[in-house]
């Protein structure tokens, strides 16, 4: 009898979820309508436990909570839990730095753009791109500087003008 050999895959992450204290979705990657029942199931199985890993519906789920948020990274049942945990820790640590250690629902909702940019830097199509939170925060900050003029605050416009004048004087 031949043993089943699973080929390694770059497509490690199946989904990333952030739910609030009531189990309601604040963020989902990828966003799928049918996910609502799965989200309720996962929340009910994990919101009262201290563990960090669960097997649910044939999937490996790693999770962490902070104040009024629950963070989940989901992979297949044969996925390496340490890889999934690296993604979870990178996301959480990146958000913690971006939100000045205030990782809670209101602060997250006020900085959804930063969340989307962070996830975009960490995972693309299920492939892990980055697991160093310092790098993620750096890239999010760089991409955040490319905000169109119409969306910048007056202080951002003045700071940008000062920088341009300074550089023009140095040349």
C-alpha positions as CSV (number, residue, x, y, z in Angstrom):
1,X,0.0,0.0,0.0
2,X,1.4,3.4,-1.0
3,X,1.5,6.2,1.5
4,X,-0.2,9.4,0.5
5,X,2.5,12.1,0.0
6,X,1.4,15.7,0.1
7,X,3.3,18.1,-2.1
8,X,4.4,21.3,-0.3
9,X,2.5,24.4,-1.4
10,X,3.1,28.1,-1.2
11,X,-0.6,28.6,-0.6
12,X,-0.4,28.4,3.1
13,X,-3.1,30.8,4.3
14,X,-6.8,30.0,3.5
15,X,-8.2,32.9,5.4
16,X,-7.6,35.7,7.9
17,X,-10.5,36.8,10.2
18,X,-10.9,39.5,12.8
19,X,-14.1,39.2,14.8
20,X,-15.4,41.4,17.7
21,X,-16.6,40.2,21.1
22,X,-20.0,39.3,19.7
23,X,-18.5,37.2,16.9
24,X,-19.3,39.8,14.2
25,X,-16.9,40.2,11.3
26,X,-14.7,43.3,11.2
27,X,-12.3,41.9,8.6
28,X,-12.1,38.9,6.4
29,X,-9.5,37.8,3.8
30,X,-10.8,36.7,1.4
31,X,-14.3,38.0,1.9
32,X,-16.8,35.2,1.2
33,X,-20.5,35.4,1.9
34,X,-20.8,31.8,2.9
35,X,-18.2,32.4,5.6
36,X,-20.7,33.8,8.1
37,X,-21.8,30.4,9.5
38,X,-18.2,29.3,9.6
39,X,-17.3,32.5,11.5
40,X,-20.0,31.9,14.1
41,X,-18.9,28.3,14.5
42,X,-15.2,29.2,14.9
43,X,-16.1,32.0,17.4
44,X,-18.2,29.7,19.5
45,X,-15.5,27.1,19.6
46,X,-12.6,29.5,20.5
47,X,-13.8,32.6,22.3
48,X,-13.8,31.0,25.8
49,X,-10.6,29.0,25.5
50,X,-7.0,29.8,26.3
51,X,-5.4,27.6,23.6
52,X,-4.0,29.1,20.4
53,X,-4.7,26.3,17.9
54,X,-7.9,24.4,16.9
55,X,-8.9,21.9,14.2
56,X,-12.3,22.8,12.8
57,X,-14.1,21.5,9.8
58,X,-10.9,20.0,8.4
59,X,-8.9,23.2,8.8
60,X,-6.1,24.3,11.1
61,X,-7.0,27.5,13.0
62,X,-4.6,29.6,15.0
63,X,-6.0,32.5,17.0
64,X,-5.3,35.2,19.5
65,X,-7.5,37.7,21.4
66,X,-6.9,41.2,22.5
67,X,-9.4,43.3,24.5
68,X,-12.5,43.1,22.3
69,X,-11.0,41.5,19.2
70,X,-10.3,37.9,18.0
71,X,-7.7,37.3,15.3
72,X,-7.7,34.1,13.3
73,X,-5.4,32.7,10.6
74,X,-6.7,29.6,8.9
75,X,-4.9,26.9,6.8
76,X,-5.6,23.4,5.7
77,X,-5.5,20.5,8.2
78,X,-2.0,19.5,7.0
79,X,-0.6,23.0,7.2
80,X,2.3,23.8,9.6
81,X,0.9,25.5,12.6
82,X,4.1,27.4,13.2
83,X,3.8,29.0,9.7
84,X,0.2,30.0,10.4
85,X,1.2,31.3,13.9
86,X,4.0,33.4,12.3
87,X,1.4,35.1,10.1
88,X,-0.9,35.7,13.1
89,X,1.9,37.1,15.2
90,X,3.1,39.3,12.3
91,X,-0.4,40.7,11.8
92,X,-1.0,41.3,15.5
93,X,2.4,42.8,16.1
94,X,2.1,45.1,13.1
95,X,-1.3,46.3,14.2
96,X,0.0,46.8,17.7
97,X,2.8,49.0,16.4
98,X,0.5,50.9,14.0
99,X,-2.2,51.4,16.7
100,X,0.4,52.3,19.4
101,X,-0.3,49.1,21.4
102,X,-4.1,50.0,21.5
103,X,-5.3,46.9,19.7
104,X,-9.1,47.2,20.2
105,X,-12.2,47.5,18.1
106,X,-12.6,51.3,17.9
107,X,-8.9,51.9,17.1
108,X,-8.9,49.2,14.5
109,X,-12.1,50.6,12.8
110,X,-10.5,54.0,12.7
111,X,-7.4,52.5,10.9
112,X,-8.9,50.0,8.5
113,X,-6.7,51.3,5.7
114,X,-3.7,50.3,7.7
115,X,-5.1,46.9,8.4
116,X,-5.8,46.3,4.6
117,X,-2.3,47.5,3.8
118,X,-0.7,45.3,6.5
119,X,-2.6,42.1,5.3
120,X,-1.6,43.0,1.7
121,X,2.1,43.1,2.8
122,X,1.8,39.8,4.8
123,X,-0.3,37.6,2.5
124,X,-1.1,37.6,-1.2
125,X,-3.5,34.9,-2.6
126,X,-2.7,32.7,0.4
127,X,1.1,32.9,-0.1
128,X,3.0,34.3,2.9
129,X,5.1,37.3,1.7
130,X,6.4,38.7,5.0
131,X,6.5,37.6,8.6
132,X,8.5,40.4,10.1
133,X,6.2,43.0,11.7
134,X,8.9,45.7,11.5
135,X,9.1,45.3,7.7
136,X,5.3,45.3,7.4
137,X,5.0,48.5,9.5
138,X,7.8,50.1,7.4
139,X,6.1,49.2,4.1
140,X,2.6,50.3,5.3
141,X,4.1,53.7,6.4
142,X,5.7,54.1,2.9
143,X,2.5,53.2,1.1
144,X,0.6,55.5,3.5
145,X,2.8,58.5,2.4
146,X,1.4,58.0,-1.2
147,X,-2.0,59.4,-0.1
148,X,-3.6,61.6,-2.8
149,X,-3.5,65.4,-2.1
150,X,-7.2,65.5,-1.6
151,X,-7.1,63.1,1.3
152,X,-4.1,64.7,3.1
153,X,-4.5,66.9,6.2
154,X,-3.3,70.4,6.1
155,X,-0.3,69.5,8.4
156,X,0.6,66.7,6.0
157,X,0.6,69.1,3.0
158,X,2.7,71.6,5.0
159,X,5.2,69.0,6.0
160,X,5.5,67.7,2.5
161,X,6.0,71.3,1.2
162,X,8.7,71.9,3.9
163,X,10.5,68.7,2.8
164,X,10.4,69.7,-0.9
165,X,11.7,73.2,-0.1
166,X,14.5,71.8,2.1
167,X,15.6,69.4,-0.7
168,X,15.4,72.2,-3.3
169,X,17.6,74.4,-1.2
170,X,20.2,71.6,-0.7
171,X,20.6,71.1,-4.4
